[in-house]
Amino acid sequence: MKMCCDGLSRRDFLKIGGLGSAGLMLPQLLEAQQRPTGRLPFGKAKHCILLFMTGGPSQMDTFDLKPDAPAGRRGEFKPIKTNVSGIEISEYFPLLAQQADKYAILRSVTHESNIHTVGAHIMLSGNSYPKQAAGEINASPTDHPHYGSVLSKLRPALSKIPAFVALPQKNMNTDGTVWPSQGGGFLGSRYDPLWVQADYEKYKQNSADYENRPFRVPSLTLPQNISTDRFQARRRLLEEMEKAVKGTERDARGQLLDHYREKAFDLLSSTATQRAFNLDNETPQVRDRYGRHMFGQGCLMARRLVEAGVPLVTVYWHPDGSTTAPSWDTHDKHYTHLKDHLMTPCDRGFSALLEDLFQRGMLESTLVVWMGEFGRTPQINAAGGRDHWGACQSVVMAGGGVRGGQVYGRSDREGAYPVENPVTAGDLGATIYSLMGISPDTEIRDQQDRPHPLVRGEAIKALF
């Protein structure tokens, strides 16, 4: 039998390749996705689900209605009572109105930018963008990392499950460049999330099938002729082969590929992860309760993933192909898009997630955060829309130690500026980290070993 120079037989070498696309191609898939503590006594959250309303939802039409605002600023929607006395939200959130005892509304969140990508950097990391930006920006190795990336480093998952998952698609600019702070930033791409992509092509071909299987998950099953024991044996064989290679300097990319290969092996050998990604295990009634649309099924998958042990899952709002509204960026036909395409699926998916977590006894240990990159302008423009507005927005927090049934902060008569208890992105970040059991005073170091403060803000203890 012909032997390789390291003593391994050609047959052994080919055995490794026998895993085919289910094995050796998954590290490359994971790599390709990355291109373009001190515990406080009130830290109760073991997991976090971040619902990011891409585009920027209008605070005046969702959680902070202003029925007494002047004409031209006053919205079309009416406030309705919730199941908590004194708290009112939009009439187009009737299901969420019945869950108000489970969440807190922050009506005074503020930052300095009206630019989508800068606002995303601020809200997804809890840190201001360090440079002056005149327009949209791209992801950079110097960006502050996403909350999930920081958790991946400071509080990694203890088993073979992913530490940080994001779905259904990366937020991108119109030129295809990626928005900042969706991944590891200055911590490095090894702390980027595992991306679970939406299958838009399937929707175009068959919308009914898309409603049943909306996500294109990386192959997490072994070939039928490969048992778990054989898989582990081939893994050991691959490790032995690589150790036998002598005199070769390992460059940074080679080390990173090793990291992705390790993640691939973990995914392939984790039955908990495989079960979590399979929405077919849910009853039709549960899937209907969340809504047979991308956001609803994304919320359901997020619940399954945290139930399997994933520390943080981000669900980004993306159109599912059935709407002309690109996102919550409603510069024109604002109320048509809100009524017909945005608020109803949001209401269904978000309310189902809160109810489901509560009924399963998971809400107390799972922090849920609803937010966008900014709010919308008080004035309604000539096209019947509202424009970008970083000065004030509403954020909703539930579970994980947050006391529900309350409103924190207050905006002015028009929803333009905070007038009581303003909340910075740093304050919000300090609150999230505190609830997750990480001190906001923690110092993190980038890949050049330079120190950075985790956030610059104070946890909002009134929420706990």
PyMOL commands that set and color helices and strands:
alter all, ss='L'
color gray80, all
select helices_A, chain A and resi 10-17+20-23+25-34+59-61+94-97+100-102+116-125+147-154+185-187+189-191+200-205+207-212+228-244+252-269+271-276+279-281+284-290+294-308+334-359+363-365+425-435+461-463
alter helices_A, ss='H'
color red, helices_A
select strands_A, chain A and resi 47-52+79-81+88-90+103-110+164-167+194-195+197-198+215-216+312-316+366-371+375-376+388-389+393-398+406-408+410-411+418-420+423-424+443-445+451-453
alter strands_A, ss='S'
color yellow, strands_A
deselect
rebuild
show_as cartoon
